[in-house]
Every structure is written in C-alpha cells, then in structure tokens.
Amino acid sequence: MARITLDHLAHAYRPDPQGPQDYALKEINHVWTQGGAYALLGPSGCGKTTLLNIISGLVRPTRGRILFDDRDVTDLPTEARNIAQVFQFPVVYDTMSVRENLAFPLKNRHVPRDRTAARVEEIARLLDLSSVLDRKASNLTADMKQKISLGRGLVRPDVAAILFDEPLTVIDPHLKWQLRSTLKEIHRALDITMIYVTHDQTEALTFADRVVVMHDGAVVQTGTPDELFERPAHTFVGHFIGSPGMNVLPCRVEGATAFVENNAIALKQAYPGLPQNQRIELGIRPEFLQLQPKGTGVPVHVRRIDDIGRARIARVDLAGRAIAASVPEGVLIAGDEASIAFDARHIHIYADGHLVPGQPTGAHV
C-alpha cells in the first residue's frame, strides 16, 4: 500500500509538444494518500485513462515524476510497481475454477498454499463468490466474471494500489449499485488505495471519498462529492455534476448585483475588480432556483415542467437562454409566463470558467 504523488506530471503523444494544446494530459501536481478511495471522473477523451496508464506503468510521462511513497517509479515497468488493475472487460481464465482464478496472482508469487487458501476464502466472502468457488468460470454470467476479475485485483494483500478502469461498463444496470456498494465495503475492510476511472458521475460520487474531475486533459477540481456539488470550482464541474447540471448565464457584475440582460439579481458577496477582458458568468444549480407565479421575481418563459418523481423541474427561458429551475410543492403556473427566484447563498460567479472568490458586502471599495 502506498501514497501516490504526481509531481509536475504531463504527457503528450506527439514527440515535439509546443504548447498546452499538444498535451493529452496537462501538468498535474497531486497526492493520493494511502488507503483512500478516489475516482477520476470526466468524459471520454479527457485524459483520465492516460493518467491511469501512467500510474500503472503502461505509459511513461513526457514530463514529471510519479512516486509511490518516496520511491520514484517513473521509469519502472508495470510488474515492478506492485499494483493491480481491473479493466472494463472481465479478465478471467475460463478453463479454471473460480477458486483457481482468485488464487492465480498469489500462486505466481509463490505465496504458501495455506495463506493462499485463506486469502481466497476471504475475498470470495467479500464478493459473495463462496458458493461458486469450485465452478468453472466459463459457466458464469458477465457480472460474476467481473466479480472474479475484481477479486483477482483484491486478492494480493500487499499491493500499492488497485486501479479500476470503467469496471462496471458491461454490468447490467440493476447490478451496478450492488457492486459499487460491495467495492465500498471492501475498501473499508481492506484499507487499500483504490483509484476508479469512470465517466459516470453516479459511480464516482457513490464510490469515492474524493473525486478528481478532469476536462480537456486537465484536473479542474478535486474534492468530496459535497464540495463538487456545493461549490464547483469550474463551470464544467457544475455542468457535469448533478442532474440537471448547474445553470450558467452570461452576466455583468456591479458590486453585489449581477445583471443577466437587464434583470438585476442580488448577490451575497461583492466582486470588485473583475477582469474586463474575461467572460463573466453566473452559476446556480436548479435546486436553488425556484419557479414562481408571474410578477414575483425575474420573468421567464415556461417551456415545460417535468415530473421526475422526487421533484418537478421546470425548463424555462431567461433572456433567451434555456435553464432549469425547481418547482416548489403547491406552486401552479397558469400559461407560459412565470418568474424565478434566486437563492443568493448558492450563486457563484465565474471568470473564463473559473470560480471567483467574493468579498463580504461592505468590504470592497
């Protein structure tokens, strides 16, 4: 088990990168503490698999170092890093029994038979595989085979880290929640550093203690699920986390008031000295934006109201821009004209996509 440090790490697939636009992975400085559960979250092509392959030793970074504890492993091959990797598609030996599959990594390392048998039984219990230990893997379903693949990654008690590359993609949706819960229980039981790559926010937020959100080859925010939801450091995080995602509206800001077109919106903080040459935007999640009858707030045009079971979400136009707002219990809207009310405590201001810290009102000049 290890603390993993990414030290000025960057990678380009072309041999002569000239600038940031040439890097598939832009410079990262980051530390994963021993025993943590982490997720790399982002859309396809954002650099998360490249980063995972650098950690595992399949790719050597163009710049920077990777340390396991204080040991520089940048130039070490995969087999010398003592990591386990679980891939998108199950890696099992169909001609072997489940027991033999789980024991294989230990057998290769000449672990004594009694210790191997005990560890296989322990992992089988954690993954609910005890009843099929002596069955051939070829006769099992895809989700059971992925459990075996997970078990092969977990069976070695001395691994520095376990890397998961979209491990639930081939699993039926109704089984994904169960396997995510199982992984969380295993992490608590075994105290192993786990890094989980996914494009699915639900998988990331339910598995990880801390989530690394990536966009266009860069890490745009690292935080707990609550931090990512409550205070997105970048508009991409606001869009990507949450369903629906955060509303982002172009605006201008004067002191503690934002203006979307000619609509004034009160802020809890002031923003003096905002850069004049950058894109200024207001961000607010639909949960903190409430639909109201016409004439009681900022005017909007109602396109439709969706009932999603736990809540109602209004799709409205504000100054020609489509946004989402919550519909409070008991609120009825006649026609397509209505208003929205902003919860100032949950409004964020961004400059060129990056969160701008405000000042308490009265503290600015």
MOCORPE-V659666 format. One record per pair of residues at least 6 apart in sequence whose C-alpha atoms are under 8 Angstrom apart, sorted by the first residue. I is the first residue (numbers start at 1). GAP is how many residues later the second one is. D is the distance in whole Angstrom. If there is no record, write none. Layout:
BEGIN
i/gap/d
I/GAP/D
I/GAP/D
END
This chain:
BEGIN
i/gap/d
1/33/6
1/34/7
1/157/6
1/158/5
1/159/4
1/160/6
1/191/6
1/192/7
2/31/7
2/32/5
2/33/8
2/66/6
2/67/5
2/158/5
2/159/7
2/191/7
3/28/7
3/29/6
3/30/5
3/31/4
3/64/8
3/65/6
3/66/5
3/190/8
4/27/6
4/28/5
4/29/7
4/30/7
4/62/7
4/63/6
4/64/5
4/65/6
5/24/8
5/25/6
5/26/4
5/27/6
5/61/6
5/62/5
5/63/7
5/64/7
6/22/7
6/23/5
6/24/5
6/25/6
6/58/8
6/59/6
6/60/5
6/61/7
7/21/7
7/22/5
7/23/7
7/57/6
7/58/5
7/59/6
7/60/8
8/19/6
8/20/5
8/21/5
8/55/7
8/56/5
8/57/7
9/17/8
9/18/5
9/19/5
9/20/7
9/52/7
9/53/8
9/54/6
9/55/4
9/56/6
9/57/7
10/13/7
10/14/8
10/15/5
10/16/5
10/17/5
10/18/7
10/51/6
10/52/6
10/53/5
10/54/6
11/12/6
11/13/6
11/14/5
11/15/7
11/16/8
11/50/5
11/51/5
11/52/6
12/10/6
12/11/4
12/12/5
12/13/7
12/49/8
12/50/6
13/10/7
13/11/7
14/8/7
17/6/7
20/6/7
23/194/7
24/22/8
24/23/6
24/26/8
24/192/8
24/193/5
25/22/6
25/25/7
25/26/7
25/192/4
25/193/6
26/191/5
26/192/5
27/191/7
28/190/7
28/191/7
32/6/8
33/160/8
34/158/7
34/159/6
35/156/5
35/157/5
35/158/4
35/159/7
36/155/8
36/156/7
36/157/5
36/158/6
36/173/7
37/150/7
37/156/6
37/157/5
37/158/6
37/159/8
37/170/7
37/171/5
37/172/5
37/173/7
38/155/8
38/156/6
38/157/5
38/158/6
38/169/8
38/170/5
38/171/6
38/172/5
38/173/6
38/174/7
39/156/6
39/157/4
39/158/6
39/159/7
39/165/5
39/166/8
39/168/7
39/169/6
39/171/7
39/172/5
39/173/6
40/8/6
40/155/7
40/156/6
40/157/5
40/158/6
40/164/8
40/171/6
40/172/5
40/173/6
40/174/7
41/7/7
41/156/6
41/157/5
41/158/5
41/159/7
41/160/7
41/163/7
41/170/7
41/171/6
41/172/5
41/173/6
42/6/7
42/156/7
42/157/5
42/158/8
42/171/6
42/172/5
42/173/6
42/198/8
43/156/5
43/171/8
43/172/7
44/155/7
45/171/7
45/172/8
46/168/6
46/169/5
46/170/5
46/171/5
46/172/8
47/167/7
47/168/8
47/169/7
47/170/5
47/171/7
48/149/7
48/166/7
48/169/8
49/116/7
49/148/7
50/9/7
52/111/7
52/113/8
52/145/8
53/6/5
54/6/6
54/7/6
55/11/7
56/22/6
56/25/7
56/27/7
56/29/8
56/107/8
57/17/8
57/18/8
57/19/7
57/20/5
57/21/5
57/24/8
58/19/7
58/20/6
60/14/7
60/15/7
61/13/8
65/7/7
65/8/8
65/9/6
66/6/6
66/7/6
66/8/5
67/6/6
67/7/7
68/92/8
73/8/7
81/79/7
82/76/8
82/77/5
82/78/6
82/79/8
83/76/5
83/77/5
83/78/5
83/79/6
83/80/8
84/69/5
84/70/8
84/75/7
84/77/6
84/78/5
84/79/6
85/68/6
85/77/6
85/78/5
85/79/6
85/80/8
86/63/6
86/64/6
86/67/6
86/76/8
86/77/6
86/78/5
86/79/6
86/81/6
87/77/6
87/78/5
87/79/7
87/80/6
88/76/8
88/77/6
88/78/5
88/79/4
88/80/7
88/81/6
88/82/7
89/57/7
89/78/7
89/80/8
89/81/7
90/52/8
90/55/6
90/56/5
90/58/8
90/59/6
91/54/8
91/55/8
91/58/6
92/9/7
92/45/7
92/53/7
92/56/7
92/57/6
93/8/6
93/44/7
93/45/8
94/42/7
94/43/5
94/44/4
95/41/6
95/42/7
95/43/7
96/40/6
96/41/6
97/36/7
97/37/5
97/38/5
97/39/4
97/40/5
98/34/7
98/35/5
98/36/6
98/37/6
98/38/6
98/39/6
98/50/7
99/21/7
99/34/5
99/35/6
101/47/7
101/51/7
102/18/6
102/46/7
102/49/6
102/50/5
102/53/7
103/13/6
103/14/7
103/17/6
103/49/8
103/52/8
104/48/8
105/47/7
105/50/8
105/51/7
106/10/6
106/49/8
106/50/7
107/6/8
107/9/7
119/36/6
120/35/7
121/9/7
123/28/6
123/31/7
123/32/6
124/6/5
124/9/8
124/27/7
126/56/7
126/60/7
127/20/7
127/24/7
127/55/7
129/18/8
137/8/7
142/28/7
142/29/7
143/27/8
143/28/5
143/29/7
143/32/8
146/21/8
146/22/8
153/9/7
154/8/7
159/33/8
160/32/8
160/33/7
161/31/6
161/32/5
161/33/6
161/34/8
162/30/7
162/31/6
162/32/5
162/33/6
163/31/6
163/32/5
163/33/6
163/34/8
164/30/8
164/31/6
164/32/5
164/33/6
165/31/6
165/32/5
165/33/7
166/30/7
166/31/5
166/32/5
166/33/8
168/8/6
180/23/7
180/26/7
180/27/6
181/26/8
183/24/7
184/23/6
187/6/8
187/7/8
196/8/7
196/12/8
197/7/8
198/6/7
201/39/8
201/40/6
204/7/7
205/6/7
205/20/6
208/16/8
209/15/6
209/16/7
210/12/7
210/13/5
210/14/5
210/15/7
211/11/6
211/12/6
211/13/6
211/14/7
212/7/7
212/8/8
212/9/6
212/10/4
212/11/7
213/6/6
213/7/6
213/8/5
213/9/6
213/24/7
214/6/6
214/7/7
215/21/8
220/13/7
220/14/6
220/17/7
221/7/8
221/11/8
221/12/6
221/13/7
221/16/7
222/6/8
228/9/7
228/10/8
228/13/7
229/9/7
229/12/7
229/13/7
230/116/8
231/117/8
232/6/5
232/123/7
233/121/6
233/122/5
234/116/7
234/119/5
234/120/5
234/121/6
235/11/8
235/13/7
235/48/7
235/115/7
235/118/5
235/119/7
235/120/8
236/117/7
238/7/6
238/8/5
238/9/8
238/45/8
238/47/8
239/6/4
239/7/5
239/8/7
244/42/7
244/80/7
245/40/7
245/41/8
246/37/6
246/38/6
246/39/4
246/40/6
247/35/8
247/36/6
247/37/5
247/38/6
247/39/7
247/76/6
247/77/7
248/33/6
248/34/6
248/35/5
248/36/7
249/11/7
249/32/5
249/33/5
249/34/7
249/72/8
250/10/7
250/29/8
250/30/6
250/31/4
250/32/6
251/7/6
251/8/5
251/9/5
251/10/7
251/29/6
251/30/5
251/31/6
252/6/6
252/7/5
252/8/7
252/28/6
252/29/8
253/6/6
253/18/7
253/27/8
254/16/8
254/17/7
254/18/7
255/15/5
255/16/5
255/17/6
256/10/6
256/11/5
256/12/7
256/13/6
256/14/4
256/15/7
256/105/7
257/7/6
257/8/6
257/9/5
257/10/5
257/13/8
258/6/6
258/7/5
258/8/6
258/9/7
258/24/8
259/6/6
260/59/7
261/58/7
263/35/7
265/77/7
266/78/7
267/77/5
267/78/8
267/80/7
268/76/6
268/77/6
268/92/7
268/93/7
269/89/5
269/90/5
269/91/5
269/92/5
270/88/5
270/89/5
270/90/6
270/91/5
270/92/8
270/94/7
271/86/8
271/87/5
271/88/6
271/93/8
272/92/7
272/93/8
274/77/8
275/76/8
278/73/6
278/74/6
279/71/8
279/72/5
279/73/5
279/74/8
280/69/7
280/70/6
280/71/5
280/72/6
280/73/8
281/68/6
281/69/5
281/70/7
281/71/8
281/72/8
282/65/7
282/66/6
282/67/5
282/68/6
283/64/6
283/65/5
283/66/6
283/67/7
284/62/6
284/63/5
284/64/6
285/40/8
285/61/8
286/27/8
286/38/5
286/39/4
286/40/6
287/38/7
287/39/6
288/37/8
288/38/7
288/54/6
288/55/5
288/58/7
289/35/8
289/36/5
289/37/6
289/51/7
289/52/6
289/53/5
289/54/6
290/35/5
290/36/5
290/37/6
290/38/7
290/50/5
290/51/5
290/52/7
291/23/7
291/34/6
291/35/6
291/36/5
291/37/7
291/40/8
291/47/7
291/48/6
291/49/5
291/50/7
292/35/8
292/39/7
292/41/8
292/46/6
292/47/5
292/48/5
292/49/7
293/38/8
293/39/8
293/40/6
293/44/8
293/45/5
293/46/6
294/43/6
294/44/4
294/45/5
295/43/7
295/44/6
296/43/6
296/44/8
296/45/8
297/42/5
297/43/5
297/44/5
298/41/5
298/42/5
298/43/7
299/19/7
299/38/7
299/39/6
299/40/4
299/41/7
300/16/6
300/17/6
300/18/5
300/19/8
300/37/6
300/38/5
300/39/5
300/40/7
301/15/5
301/16/5
301/17/7
301/35/6
301/36/5
301/37/6
302/12/7
302/13/6
302/14/4
302/15/7
302/34/5
302/35/6
302/36/7
303/11/8
303/12/6
303/13/5
303/14/7
303/33/7
304/10/6
304/11/5
304/12/7
305/7/7
305/8/6
305/9/4
305/10/6
306/6/6
306/7/5
306/8/6
306/9/8
307/6/6
311/15/7
311/16/7
312/14/6
312/15/5
312/16/8
313/11/6
313/12/6
313/13/5
313/14/6
314/10/6
314/11/5
314/12/6
314/13/6
315/7/7
315/8/6
315/9/5
315/10/7
316/6/6
316/7/6
316/8/6
316/9/7
317/6/6
325/15/8
348/7/7
348/8/8
349/6/6
349/7/6
349/8/8
350/6/5
END
